[in-house]
Amino acid sequence: MAVETPVREPVSPPRATARGLLGSWDLLVLVALVLVVVVGTLTIDGVGNPRFYRFVVLEAIPIALIALPMTLIVITGEIDLSVASTVGLTCSVMGKLWQSGLTSLPALIAISLVLGAVLGAVNGLFVTVFGLPSLAVTIGTLALYRGLAYVVLGDKAVADYPVEWTRDMIAPIPGTVIPWFVLVVAALAVLFGVLLHATPIGRGLYAIGNNAEASAYSGIAVMRTKFWLFVATGVVAALAGVFWTFRFASARADNADGLELSVVAAVLLGGVSIFGGRGGLLGVVAAVALLGTLRNALQLADVPANALTIVTGTLLIASVVGPNVVRMARGRLRRRPPEERTQP
Amino acid sequence: MTALPTAPPGPTGPTAPTEQSAPTTAVHRVFVVRELGIALALLLLVAVTFATNTRFLSAQNVKDLLLGSTILAILAVGQAIVIITRNVDLSVGSILGLAAFATGTMLQSAPGLPIPVAIVVGMALGAACGAVNGGLIAAARVPALVVTLGTLYVFRGIDYTWATGRQINAADMPHGFLRMGNASILGIPVLALFAVVVLVAAGLFLRWYRSGRELYAIGSDPDAARLYGIPVGRRVFWAFVTSGALAGLAGVLHAARFGTIDANAGLGQELNVVAAVVVGGVAIFGGSGSVYGAALGAVLLTTIGSALPVLGINPFWQRAAVGALILAAIGLDRSLAVRMARRLRGGSDRGR
């Protein structure tokens, strides 16, 4: 993947954890989110409306779900571009099973999650056992899984699910307008958050991202950890596929096409370094919320949807260029390199 | 990926250091073998398909195949140059779209414009986009994956905003330009000739020019290259400008070939291009591979697409086949590298 030596400060795992939870970047994204909400509510008609947030949340759920395990993967210095194809293949298989007479919802969900685990395990195997770069592997499985989705279902849509399944999937929490499924996302966020920020495993992830070789020598099961991260990503992507199918009451092979880029964009905007070893879940969750709110708010403000694409891209670029420029400027002011730069 | 010259962990694994420490001839041999492999696979595919249905090699079908490969191959050449420097350019599909729409709009408003001018303008626009990528990456020293993911959105957004749902049709464009998109010289489509010229020029540059060879050095080990005195930032910048210019050219050719352009031209093309390059034997973490392999990869991917229906296989298998091919290609690279490491070091590398 990349590149030019990054300007990167080695961060010891405990500090990384502290940064991850309340680091300045996370705070910045949170402040931006609050700013968008406040300014939006004051200036744009409809943004204060609870229905607005219901829509934002519904739209953000699949991205938020997949961004959780993706954060952990990117922190270890790997990446998984096959997630959206996993969603698509899960949807296709679910549609095919429904068509061929499997009408039990729990069974459909269970089979989907197992399928997701298998797809994730395939990625994990290629990356760990065969030692192949995850960027290339998951570009391969991106094509492979999406292709299989088309093989399973063709270009047809399966849409004759019971109406109540869709209704139940997007039903609000009683007394609110917020869809109950957000609780599932929240539970998973807590699970992954505790795992990353409060356990030895989480500290191990940062260590792997900073220096996999050294981590291996210090007793961290680098390969096993990475393998299970890919499995977890597959399962969560499959869960997103279940949600997608019933939210739109439509199983199609092209469901979630291109979603991988949105997820990666959210994770990177959330302050996770593409080189691994840095970042945290709070920033990523805030970034998902920021992107979703901004998108929908600007849409309400009659900014053409197309211009929003520019906003997303610019935010993403600013999120990597900004900190680096600040750091370089600061370094120049001090007339000595800040910490250990690898640049001459 | 590796931040320090001394750290070979992670996905780069032992591949990168192995190739550096190997004598150039051995490296060369492995990858010559690699290109032969793709060529053989391509020949086999064509032969089997031809045996199934002889019309697969009819003049018209061959022409369609070449036309179909052209745009992907040109993009793949640019992408290979970038990936050799251990970077990646995800924005090429968006640049293609922008250049195609710009060309269409320009020719619509000035039908008398000479075709070479249209080509130069399209390439210049692409080069400008590439300069934005390269400038950000080289000057701010930020990862290419993030920057070009960002510009993927930005360039496409500009394209959408500019087009605002408009579509340019063949009727709006000068005949001469559209004729170029379908004309042949001695049975070879004119567009394919563009691809050949680009390919040969890029191949010669990488092989015989000092700055071309330096791109491999940068990709093998950016820090060592910098210490050695190679202007890494400048070389990477120009690699992105080249990739952008070629994406611009691809955009012009797209306009000439299809005649109909909306803001969606080249949408999602970036992953196909990376796939072609990876299948073509260019290591995703830089330092090895050739533009010839990348172009062969593009032709192979395109041929699979048109061979499947002839072979009576559900065309929906195409994408799955491409995915399997990518996995096979990187697996092959890996096993070749491991075998070579063993031979050169006489011992086993820590298997990771």
Boltz contact constraints between the chains, C-beta under 6 A:
constraints:
  - contact:
      token1: [A, 1]
      token2: [B, 1]
      max_distance: 6.0
  - contact:
      token1: [A, 1]
      token2: [B, 88]
      max_distance: 6.0
  - contact:
      token1: [A, 1]
      token2: [B, 145]
      max_distance: 6.0
  - contact:
      token1: [A, 2]
      token2: [B, 87]
      max_distance: 6.0
  - contact:
      token1: [A, 2]
      token2: [B, 143]
      max_distance: 6.0
  - contact:
      token1: [A, 2]
      token2: [B, 144]
      max_distance: 6.0
  - contact:
      token1: [A, 2]
      token2: [B, 145]
      max_distance: 6.0
  - contact:
      token1: [A, 3]
      token2: [B, 87]
      max_distance: 6.0
  - contact:
      token1: [A, 3]
      token2: [B, 143]
      max_distance: 6.0
  - contact:
      token1: [A, 3]
      token2: [B, 144]
      max_distance: 6.0
  - contact:
      token1: [A, 4]
      token2: [B, 141]
      max_distance: 6.0
  - contact:
      token1: [A, 4]
      token2: [B, 222]
      max_distance: 6.0
  - contact:
      token1: [A, 5]
      token2: [B, 222]
      max_distance: 6.0
  - contact:
      token1: [A, 5]
      token2: [B, 223]
      max_distance: 6.0
  - contact:
      token1: [A, 7]
      token2: [B, 141]
      max_distance: 6.0
  - contact:
      token1: [A, 8]
      token2: [B, 3]
      max_distance: 6.0
  - contact:
      token1: [A, 77]
      token2: [B, 10]
      max_distance: 6.0
  - contact:
      token1: [A, 131]
      token2: [B, 13]
      max_distance: 6.0
  - contact:
      token1: [A, 131]
      token2: [B, 352]
      max_distance: 6.0
  - contact:
      token1: [A, 132]
      token2: [B, 330]
      max_distance: 6.0
  - contact:
      token1: [A, 132]
      token2: [B, 334]
      max_distance: 6.0
  - contact:
      token1: [A, 133]
      token2: [B, 11]
      max_distance: 6.0
  - contact:
      token1: [A, 133]
      token2: [B, 284]
      max_distance: 6.0
  - contact:
      token1: [A, 134]
      token2: [B, 11]
      max_distance: 6.0
  - contact:
      token1: [A, 135]
      token2: [B, 284]
      max_distance: 6.0
  - contact:
      token1: [A, 136]
      token2: [B, 278]
      max_distance: 6.0
  - contact:
      token1: [A, 136]
      token2: [B, 284]
      max_distance: 6.0
  - contact:
      token1: [A, 136]
      token2: [B, 330]
      max_distance: 6.0
  - contact:
      token1: [A, 139]
      token2: [B, 274]
      max_distance: 6.0
  - contact:
      token1: [A, 140]
      token2: [B, 323]
      max_distance: 6.0
  - contact:
      token1: [A, 140]
      token2: [B, 326]
      max_distance: 6.0
  - contact:
      token1: [A, 140]
      token2: [B, 327]
      max_distance: 6.0
  - contact:
      token1: [A, 143]
      token2: [B, 319]
      max_distance: 6.0
  - contact:
      token1: [A, 143]
      token2: [B, 322]
      max_distance: 6.0
  - contact:
      token1: [A, 143]
      token2: [B, 323]
      max_distance: 6.0
  - contact:
      token1: [A, 144]
      token2: [B, 320]
      max_distance: 6.0
  - contact:
      token1: [A, 144]
      token2: [B, 323]
      max_distance: 6.0
  - contact:
      token1: [A, 144]
      token2: [B, 324]
      max_distance: 6.0
  - contact:
      token1: [A, 146]
      token2: [B, 319]
      max_distance: 6.0
  - contact:
      token1: [A, 147]
      token2: [B, 319]
      max_distance: 6.0
  - contact:
      token1: [A, 147]
      token2: [B, 320]
      max_distance: 6.0
  - contact:
      token1: [A, 147]
      token2: [B, 323]
      max_distance: 6.0
  - contact:
      token1: [A, 148]
      token2: [B, 320]
      max_distance: 6.0
  - contact:
      token1: [A, 150]
      token2: [B, 316]
      max_distance: 6.0
  - contact:
      token1: [A, 151]
      token2: [B, 316]
      max_distance: 6.0
  - contact:
      token1: [A, 151]
      token2: [B, 317]
      max_distance: 6.0
  - contact:
      token1: [A, 151]
      token2: [B, 320]
      max_distance: 6.0
  - contact:
      token1: [A, 212]
      token2: [B, 9]
      max_distance: 6.0
  - contact:
      token1: [A, 212]
      token2: [B, 10]
      max_distance: 6.0
  - contact:
      token1: [A, 213]
      token2: [B, 9]
      max_distance: 6.0
  - contact:
      token1: [A, 268]
      token2: [B, 146]
      max_distance: 6.0
  - contact:
      token1: [A, 274]
      token2: [B, 143]
      max_distance: 6.0
  - contact:
      token1: [A, 274]
      token2: [B, 145]
      max_distance: 6.0
  - contact:
      token1: [A, 274]
      token2: [B, 146]
      max_distance: 6.0
  - contact:
      token1: [A, 306]
      token2: [B, 157]
      max_distance: 6.0
  - contact:
      token1: [A, 306]
      token2: [B, 160]
      max_distance: 6.0
  - contact:
      token1: [A, 306]
      token2: [B, 161]
      max_distance: 6.0
  - contact:
      token1: [A, 307]
      token2: [B, 161]
      max_distance: 6.0
  - contact:
      token1: [A, 309]
      token2: [B, 153]
      max_distance: 6.0
  - contact:
      token1: [A, 309]
      token2: [B, 156]
      max_distance: 6.0
  - contact:
      token1: [A, 309]
      token2: [B, 157]
      max_distance: 6.0
  - contact:
      token1: [A, 310]
      token2: [B, 154]
      max_distance: 6.0
  - contact:
      token1: [A, 310]
      token2: [B, 157]
      max_distance: 6.0
  - contact:
      token1: [A, 312]
      token2: [B, 153]
      max_distance: 6.0
  - contact:
      token1: [A, 313]
      token2: [B, 150]
      max_distance: 6.0
  - contact:
      token1: [A, 313]
      token2: [B, 153]
      max_distance: 6.0
  - contact:
      token1: [A, 313]
      token2: [B, 154]
      max_distance: 6.0
  - contact:
      token1: [A, 316]
      token2: [B, 150]
      max_distance: 6.0
  - contact:
      token1: [A, 317]
      token2: [B, 147]
      max_distance: 6.0
  - contact:
      token1: [A, 317]
      token2: [B, 150]
      max_distance: 6.0
  - contact:
      token1: [A, 320]
      token2: [B, 142]
      max_distance: 6.0
  - contact:
      token1: [A, 320]
      token2: [B, 146]
      max_distance: 6.0
  - contact:
      token1: [A, 321]
      token2: [B, 136]
      max_distance: 6.0
  - contact:
      token1: [A, 321]
      token2: [B, 140]
      max_distance: 6.0
  - contact:
      token1: [A, 321]
      token2: [B, 142]
      max_distance: 6.0
  - contact:
      token1: [A, 324]
      token2: [B, 140]
      max_distance: 6.0
  - contact:
      token1: [A, 324]
      token2: [B, 142]
      max_distance: 6.0
  - contact:
      token1: [A, 325]
      token2: [B, 140]
      max_distance: 6.0
  - contact:
      token1: [A, 342]
      token2: [B, 3]
      max_distance: 6.0
